[in-house]
Amino acid sequence: MVGMWIRKRLIVRAGFWNDYYDYISFVTEKIAYERTPLPEINRAFLADRNGEFARLLKGEETSVSLPIAQLTEIKEYVAGIGRSDADTQIASLQGKAAELKRIVEIDCDKIRKDGALYFKLSVLIGMVAFIILV
């Protein structure tokens, strides 16, 4: 159970980063091409999402396993979107998208490697405990 719990936490965290990347890409596209106001962009993005990042955007408490300082930084960055001119904002969003893409790739690689490892270790420890008890 512990291995499955750890693996689930890794999957939730990777989903959070993936949704954050999708949001930044979505906002960049809407600002660059359609010049859509930010409240409409947020409504459109949140219409079909219900993950941890969507909860963060709505102002709700999240259960993603990230440090509070990092969550605060994300909230501040998202709150700052739309406070500068469009060209500067687009450049900032593209830079953030590149950074997030790297993080998503790292987390997906970590899930693939560590998630299977934790699951296998927990099964092995469970089998050893069963053998010792019997």
Contacts in CASP RR format, 6 or more apart in sequence:
PFRMAT RR
TARGET T0000
AUTHOR 0000-0000-0000
METHOD contacts of the structure
MODEL  1
MVGMWIRKRLIVRAGFWNDYYDYISFVTEKIAYERTPLPEINRAFLADRN
GEFARLLKGEETSVSLPIAQLTEIKEYVAGIGRSDADTQIASLQGKAAEL
KRIVEIDCDKIRKDGALYFKLSVLIGMVAFIILV
1 122 0 8 1.000
2 118 0 8 1.000
2 122 0 8 1.000
3 115 0 8 1.000
3 118 0 8 1.000
3 119 0 8 1.000
3 121 0 8 1.000
3 122 0 8 1.000
4 119 0 8 1.000
4 122 0 8 1.000
6 114 0 8 1.000
6 115 0 8 1.000
6 118 0 8 1.000
7 111 0 8 1.000
7 115 0 8 1.000
7 116 0 8 1.000
7 118 0 8 1.000
7 119 0 8 1.000
9 65 0 8 1.000
10 107 0 8 1.000
10 110 0 8 1.000
10 111 0 8 1.000
10 114 0 8 1.000
10 115 0 8 1.000
11 111 0 8 1.000
12 52 0 8 1.000
12 63 0 8 1.000
12 64 0 8 1.000
12 65 0 8 1.000
13 64 0 8 1.000
13 65 0 8 1.000
13 66 0 8 1.000
13 107 0 8 1.000
14 104 0 8 1.000
14 107 0 8 1.000
14 108 0 8 1.000
14 110 0 8 1.000
14 111 0 8 1.000
15 51 0 8 1.000
15 52 0 8 1.000
15 53 0 8 1.000
15 107 0 8 1.000
16 51 0 8 1.000
16 52 0 8 1.000
16 53 0 8 1.000
16 56 0 8 1.000
16 62 0 8 1.000
16 64 0 8 1.000
16 66 0 8 1.000
17 100 0 8 1.000
17 103 0 8 1.000
17 104 0 8 1.000
17 107 0 8 1.000
18 104 0 8 1.000
19 49 0 8 1.000
19 51 0 8 1.000
19 52 0 8 1.000
19 53 0 8 1.000
19 54 0 8 1.000
20 53 0 8 1.000
20 74 0 8 1.000
20 100 0 8 1.000
21 97 0 8 1.000
21 100 0 8 1.000
21 101 0 8 1.000
21 103 0 8 1.000
21 104 0 8 1.000
22 45 0 8 1.000
23 45 0 8 1.000
23 53 0 8 1.000
23 57 0 8 1.000
23 78 0 8 1.000
24 93 0 8 1.000
24 96 0 8 1.000
24 97 0 8 1.000
24 100 0 8 1.000
25 97 0 8 1.000
26 41 0 8 1.000
26 44 0 8 1.000
26 45 0 8 1.000
27 38 0 8 1.000
27 41 0 8 1.000
27 45 0 8 1.000
27 81 0 8 1.000
27 93 0 8 1.000
28 90 0 8 1.000
28 93 0 8 1.000
28 94 0 8 1.000
28 97 0 8 1.000
30 36 0 8 1.000
30 41 0 8 1.000
30 44 0 8 1.000
31 41 0 8 1.000
31 82 0 8 1.000
31 86 0 8 1.000
31 89 0 8 1.000
31 90 0 8 1.000
31 93 0 8 1.000
32 86 0 8 1.000
32 90 0 8 1.000
35 86 0 8 1.000
36 44 0 8 1.000
38 81 0 8 1.000
38 82 0 8 1.000
42 57 0 8 1.000
45 54 0 8 1.000
45 57 0 8 1.000
46 54 0 8 1.000
46 57 0 8 1.000
46 58 0 8 1.000
52 62 0 8 1.000
52 63 0 8 1.000
52 64 0 8 1.000
53 62 0 8 1.000
53 64 0 8 1.000
55 61 0 8 1.000
55 62 0 8 1.000
56 62 0 8 1.000
56 64 0 8 1.000
56 71 0 8 1.000
56 74 0 8 1.000
56 75 0 8 1.000
56 78 0 8 1.000
57 78 0 8 1.000
62 71 0 8 1.000
64 71 0 8 1.000
77 96 0 8 1.000
81 89 0 8 1.000
81 93 0 8 1.000
82 89 0 8 1.000
84 92 0 8 1.000
END
